[in-house]
């Protein structure tokens, strides 16, 4: 069905232009002489007002044009006499494509809580809030590819099904074709994974990093951007069981190169969303007061501060602030500590480096002090950690020793160790949870409001 998108009409439309719009009715009001339909097609934060004169065939269709109905509207653009829009549509033809029950349609012209909208997730994209969120998500998705492609990175499609637990946390979903009520068992009564589809235990991936590393060892600079999964039994506003990850990996790079890339990337994303989504950001700022467009624009220009974990702990301990969680060297920083560093100490983004080795993953390069690793976390105002990464351990002997210390199954990591045996080089990378970024730039306090169909404990609707 050939049609004109409302976003383009509002941006480029001219008086006297003939257009064909298809969308959904937001509101309807009428009198004896004329009627107004407010239509939105999802392409814009703004609606298009359609004016229908009484006595026309289109006017007779109005009783079926209830809120939520899908309509096809043809007509002529004219300069609007009302406030709030430059153009409106004088209707010559109106067709109702799909009717809506006015009494039962959940999205009436009134305020709805985000909690209520989560209960009707299949309809919430039609609201102003979620239209804005998902258009911003779309712009950010495109910007991810633009950023890396313009810098010569190769998009690596790492697998969703894996036999490796990258983080070593064990919180992974199992993939099997066996009858879960009667799985194959060996002589000792244990599940016999050798008789499963893959011949061994398989999972949904929590990260494409390890596969990304061997791609970087051949392609130079790569990035992943795809779905990942974590079976963490958490119902907080910060966790999802299915989420998207962005994971660049650079060969011949160290922790300094990694920090520069992370800073440049985050600033680029902020600049893109301010440039491409001014109406959406303005709406969300006005509606929820949880973001300031000015703050996002400033972050796009502001250099990131740097501080070591050790010095960050000293600053926190000497702050005089009463934190809920303890601050001691060797403990991971909590969200309240991270926000104090960004919002109070530096009043802007900061990169914390050189974390204790005992709280970080096996693949991070050990520093010469024997206590810390070349890790980094990028902390942003309001949200705390938004990017985590490291220089990878390229020294075979050090990596083998670390795997043994952490009691990881070294026989299952021989393929990973091969990348150190054959042509090892310094390399580094980071990970960014895409929904965390969308949450930060939209102000959505609950991460479930940043993805189309959130997956969490007890939640697998649609």
C-alpha positions in Angstrom: 0.0 0.0 0.0 1.7 3.2 -1.2 1.6 5.9 1.5 3.3 9.0 2.7 4.8 8.9 6.2 3.7 11.6 8.6 7.3 12.3 9.7 8.2 13.3 6.1 5.0 15.2 5.6 5.6 17.3 8.8 9.2 17.9 7.7 8.8 18.5 4.0 5.1 18.8 3.2 3.8 21.9 1.3 0.4 23.5 1.1 -1.6 22.1 -1.8 0.3 18.8 -1.9 -1.8 15.6 -2.3 -0.9 12.9 0.2 -2.1 9.5 1.3 -1.7 8.7 5.0 -2.3 5.4 6.8 -2.2 5.2 10.6 -4.2 4.9 13.8 -6.7 7.3 15.3 -5.5 8.9 18.5 -8.5 11.2 19.0 -11.7 12.3 17.3 -13.8 15.3 17.8 -16.7 16.6 15.7 -19.4 19.1 15.3 -22.2 19.6 12.8 -20.0 21.4 10.3 -16.7 19.5 10.5 -14.7 16.9 12.4 -11.0 16.4 13.4 -9.1 13.2 13.4 -5.7 13.0 15.0 -3.7 10.3 13.3 -0.3 8.8 14.1 1.6 6.3 11.9 4.5 5.6 14.2 7.0 7.5 12.1 7.0 10.7 14.3 6.5 11.9 17.8 4.0 14.4 16.3 0.6 13.6 14.9 -1.2 14.8 11.8 -4.6 16.4 12.1 -7.1 15.5 9.5 -10.0 17.9 8.9 -13.3 16.4 7.5 -16.1 18.6 6.2 -19.7 17.7 7.0 -21.7 16.4 4.1 -18.8 14.6 2.5 -18.7 10.8 2.2 -15.7 10.8 4.6 -17.9 12.4 7.3 -20.2 9.4 7.2 -17.3 7.1 8.1 -16.7 8.9 11.4 -18.8 6.6 13.7 -16.3 3.8 12.9 -13.3 6.0 13.5 -13.0 5.3 17.2 -9.7 5.7 19.1 -7.3 3.0 18.0 -8.9 2.3 14.6 -6.6 1.9 11.6 -7.5 4.3 8.8 -6.5 5.3 5.3 -6.8 9.0 4.6 -6.3 10.9 1.4 -6.4 14.6 0.9 -4.7 17.9 0.5 -2.2 19.6 2.8 -3.0 23.1 4.0 -1.5 25.4 6.5 -3.0 24.9 9.9 -5.0 27.6 11.5 -4.7 26.0 14.9 -1.8 25.9 17.3 0.7 23.1 17.6 1.1 22.1 14.0 2.2 23.8 10.8 0.2 21.6 8.4 -3.1 19.7 8.5 -4.9 17.5 6.1 -8.1 18.4 4.3 -9.7 15.0 3.8 -11.2 13.9 0.4 -11.3 10.2 1.2 -11.5 8.2 4.4 -11.5 4.5 4.8 -11.6 2.5 8.1 -9.2 -0.5 7.6 -9.6 -2.0 11.1 -12.2 -0.9 13.7 -11.6 -0.6 17.4 -14.0 -1.1 20.3 -14.2 2.3 21.9 -15.3 1.0 25.2 -12.8 -1.8 25.5 -9.7 -0.2 23.9 -7.2 0.2 26.7 -5.4 3.3 25.5 -8.0 6.0 26.1 -7.1 9.7 26.0 -5.8 9.9 29.6 -2.6 9.3 31.4 -1.5 5.7 31.9 1.1 4.5 34.4 4.1 2.6 33.1 3.1 -0.3 35.3 -0.2 -0.6 33.5 1.4 -0.3 30.1 3.7 -3.2 30.9 0.5 -5.3 31.3 -0.5 -4.5 27.8 2.9 -4.6 26.2 1.5 -5.6 22.8 -0.3 -2.2 22.7 2.1 0.1 24.5 4.2 1.0 21.4 1.1 3.0 20.3 1.6 5.5 23.2 3.6 8.7 23.0 6.1 7.4 25.6 6.9 4.1 23.9 6.8 5.5 20.4 9.5 7.9 21.6 11.5 5.1 23.3 11.5 2.7 20.4 12.3 5.4 17.8 15.3 6.4 19.9 16.3 2.8 20.2 16.1 2.5 16.4 18.3 5.6 15.9 20.8 4.3 18.5 20.9 0.9 16.8 21.8 2.5 13.4 24.3 4.7 15.2 26.1 1.7 16.6 26.8 0.4 13.1 27.7 3.8 11.8 30.3 4.4 14.5 32.1 1.1 14.0 31.8 0.8 10.3 33.1 4.3 9.7 36.2 3.3 11.8 36.9 0.1 9.8 35.5 -2.4 12.3 34.0 -5.7 11.0 30.6 -6.8 12.4 31.1 -10.3 13.7 28.0 -12.5 14.1 29.0 -14.5 17.2 26.8 -17.5 18.1 23.8 -17.4 20.3 24.3 -21.1 21.3 27.6 -21.8 23.1 29.4 -24.3 25.2 31.5 -21.5 27.0 30.6 -19.6 30.1 32.4 -16.4 29.3 31.8 -14.7 32.7 32.2 -17.9 34.8 29.1 -17.1 36.8 27.1 -20.2 35.7 23.9 -18.2 35.2 23.1 -19.6 31.8 20.1 -21.0 30.1 20.5 -24.6 28.9 19.7 -25.6 25.3 18.6 -29.2 24.9 16.4 -31.4 22.7 16.1 -34.1 25.3 12.9 -34.9 27.1 13.3 -32.9 30.3 11.1 -35.3 32.2 13.1 -38.3 31.1 16.6 -37.2 30.0 19.3 -39.6 28.9 21.3 -40.8 31.8 24.7 -42.5 32.2 25.5 -45.5 34.4 25.9 -43.3 37.4 22.5 -41.7 36.9 23.8 -38.3 35.8 22.4 -36.6 32.7 24.3 -37.9 29.6 24.9 -34.8 27.6 26.8 -36.8 25.0 23.5 -38.1 23.7 22.0 -34.6 23.4 21.8 -32.7 20.1 25.2 -31.1 20.3 26.9 -34.0 22.0 27.7 -31.9 25.0 26.0 -29.4 27.3 25.0 -26.2 25.5 23.7 -22.8 26.6 22.4 -19.5 25.4 25.3 -17.1 25.4 25.9 -14.4 28.0 28.6 -12.8 25.8 30.1 -13.0 22.3 33.5 -11.8 23.7 35.5 -15.0 23.5 34.5 -15.7 19.9 35.0 -12.0 19.2 38.6 -12.4 20.4 39.5 -15.0 17.9 37.8 -13.0 15.1 39.9 -10.0 16.2 43.1 -12.1 16.0 42.3 -12.5 12.2 40.3 -9.4 11.2 42.0 -6.7 13.4 39.1 -4.8 14.8 35.6 -6.3 15.2 32.4 -5.6 17.0 29.4 -7.7 18.0 25.8 -6.5 18.3 23.2 -9.1 19.1 21.1 -10.8 21.8 22.6 -12.3 24.9 21.0 -14.1 27.8 21.5 -14.5 31.5 19.5 -16.8 33.8 19.9 -14.5 36.8 16.9 -14.8 39.2 16.6 -11.1 39.6 13.5 -9.0 39.5 15.1 -5.6 39.8 14.6 -2.6 37.5 18.2 -3.1 36.1 18.1 -6.7 35.0 16.7 -8.6 31.9 17.1 -12.2 31.1 17.4 -11.4 27.4 19.2 -8.3 26.3 21.4 -7.0 23.5 25.2 -6.5 23.8 27.7 -4.3 21.9 31.2 -5.8 22.2 34.1 -4.3 20.2 37.4 -6.1 20.3 40.6 -4.6 19.0 43.9 -6.4 18.1 47.2 -4.6 18.8 45.5 -2.4 21.4 46.0 -1.8 25.1 43.8 -0.5 27.9 44.6 3.1 26.9 43.2 2.5 23.4 40.2 0.8 24.9 39.4 3.8 27.1 39.7 6.2 24.1 37.3 4.0 22.0 34.8 3.7 24.8 34.8 7.5 25.4 34.5 8.3 21.7 31.7 5.7 21.3 29.5 7.0 24.2 30.0 10.6 23.2 29.0 9.7 19.6 25.9 8.0 20.7 24.8 11.0 22.8 25.5 13.4 19.9 23.5 11.2 17.5 20.4 11.0 19.7 20.4 14.7 20.4 20.6 15.4 16.7 18.2 12.8 15.4 15.5 12.7 18.1 14.9 16.2 19.5 11.1 15.8 19.7 11.3 12.4 21.4 13.8 13.6 24.0 11.9 16.8 24.6 8.7 14.8 25.2 10.4 12.4 27.6 12.1 15.2 29.5 8.8 17.0 29.9 6.8 14.0 30.7 9.0 12.2 33.2 11.7 14.7 34.4 14.2 11.9 34.5 16.5 13.2 31.7 17.8 16.6 30.7 18.5 17.0 27.0 21.1 19.6 28.0 22.9 17.0 30.1 23.1 14.5 27.2 24.3 17.2 24.8 27.0 18.2 27.3 28.1 14.6 27.8 28.6 14.5 24.0 31.2 17.2 24.3 32.7 16.7 27.8 36.0 14.8 28.2 35.8 11.9 30.6 37.8 12.0 33.8 40.1 9.1 34.8 40.8 7.6 38.2 42.2 4.3 39.4 40.1 2.0 41.5 42.5 2.5 44.4 42.2 6.3 44.3 38.5 6.0 43.9 38.2 4.0 47.1 40.3 6.6 48.9 38.0 9.4 47.7 34.9 7.5 48.7 36.3 6.7 52.1 37.3 10.3 52.7 34.1 11.8 51.4 32.3 11.8 54.8 29.2 10.5 52.9 27.3 7.7 54.6 26.9 4.9 52.1 24.6 1.9 52.5 27.3 -0.5 51.3 30.8 -0.6 52.7 33.8 0.9 50.9 36.9 -1.2 51.2 39.7 -2.0 48.8 39.0 -5.4 47.3 35.2 -5.0 47.2 33.3 -4.1 44.0 31.9 -0.6 43.7 28.2 -0.4 44.1 25.8 1.9 42.2 25.7 4.4 45.0 29.5 4.6 45.0 29.6 5.0 41.2 27.0 7.8 41.2 28.9 9.7 44.0 32.0 9.6 41.8 30.1 10.9 38.7 27.6 13.2 40.3 29.5 14.6 43.2 33.2 14.3 42.8 33.7 14.7 39.0 30.3 16.2 38.1 30.5 14.2 34.8 31.6 10.9 33.3 34.6 9.1 34.7 36.6 6.0 33.8 37.7 3.8 36.7 40.7 1.6 36.0 42.9 -1.1 37.5 40.4 -3.1 39.6 41.5 -5.9 42.0 42.1 -9.1 40.1 40.0 -11.2 42.5 36.8 -9.5 41.6 37.3 -9.6 37.8 37.1 -12.2 35.1 39.9 -14.7 34.2 40.7 -13.2 30.8 41.7 -9.7 32.1 45.4 -8.8 31.8 47.2 -8.9 35.2 49.2 -5.7 36.1 52.7 -5.8 37.3 51.7 -5.2 40.9 50.2 -8.7 41.1 47.0 -7.4 42.7 45.1 -5.6 39.9 44.1 -6.1 36.3 44.0 -3.8 33.3 40.2 -3.4 33.6 38.1 -0.3 33.1 34.5 0.8 33.9 33.0 3.8 32.3 30.6 5.6 34.7 28.0 8.0 33.6 26.0 10.5 35.7 22.7 9.3 37.1 23.3 5.6 36.2 26.8 4.6 37.2 28.5 1.9 35.2 27.5 1.8 31.6 30.5 0.2 29.9 32.9 -2.4 31.2 36.0 -3.7 29.6 39.7 -4.6 29.8 42.9 -5.4 28.1 42.9 -9.1 27.6 45.6 -11.4 29.0 47.7 -12.3 25.9 50.5 -14.2 27.9 49.8 -17.9 27.7 51.5 -18.8 30.9 49.7 -16.1 32.9 46.3 -17.0 31.4 46.8 -20.8 32.1 47.8 -20.0 35.7 44.7 -17.7 36.2 42.3 -20.4 34.7 43.8 -22.9 37.2 43.4 -20.5 40.1 39.8 -20.0 39.3 39.2 -23.8 38.8 37.8 -23.3 35.4 37.7 -26.4 33.0 40.9 -25.7 31.1 40.2 -28.6 28.7 37.2 -26.8 27.4 39.2 -23.6 26.9 42.0 -25.0 24.7 40.6 -23.4 21.6 40.8 -20.0 23.5 44.3 -20.7 24.6 45.3 -21.4 20.9 44.8 -17.7 20.2 47.7 -17.2 22.7 49.8 -20.0 21.4 49.7 -18.9 17.8 50.4 -15.3 17.0 49.3 -13.7 20.3 49.2 -9.9 20.4 48.0 -7.3 22.9 44.3 -6.8 22.5 41.4 -5.1 24.3 37.7 -4.7 24.2 34.6 -3.7 26.2 30.9 -4.6 26.6 27.9 -2.3 26.7 24.4 -3.5 27.5 22.3 -1.8 24.8 19.2 -1.6 27.0 21.3 0.1 29.7 22.3 2.8 27.1 18.7 3.2 25.9 17.6 3.5 29.5 20.2 6.2 30.2 19.3 8.3 27.1 15.5 8.0 27.5 15.3 8.3 31.3 13.3 5.1 31.6 13.9 4.0 35.1 12.9 0.4 34.5 15.0 -1.4 31.9 11.9 -3.4 30.9 10.6 -0.3 29.3 13.5 -0.1 26.8 12.8 -3.4 24.9 9.8 -4.6 22.9 9.0 -7.7 24.9 11.0 -7.9 28.1 12.1 -11.3 29.4 12.6 -11.7 33.2 11.9 -14.3 35.9 8.2 -15.3 35.4 7.9 -13.0 32.4 7.8 -14.4 28.9 4.7 -12.8 27.4 4.2 -12.5 23.6 
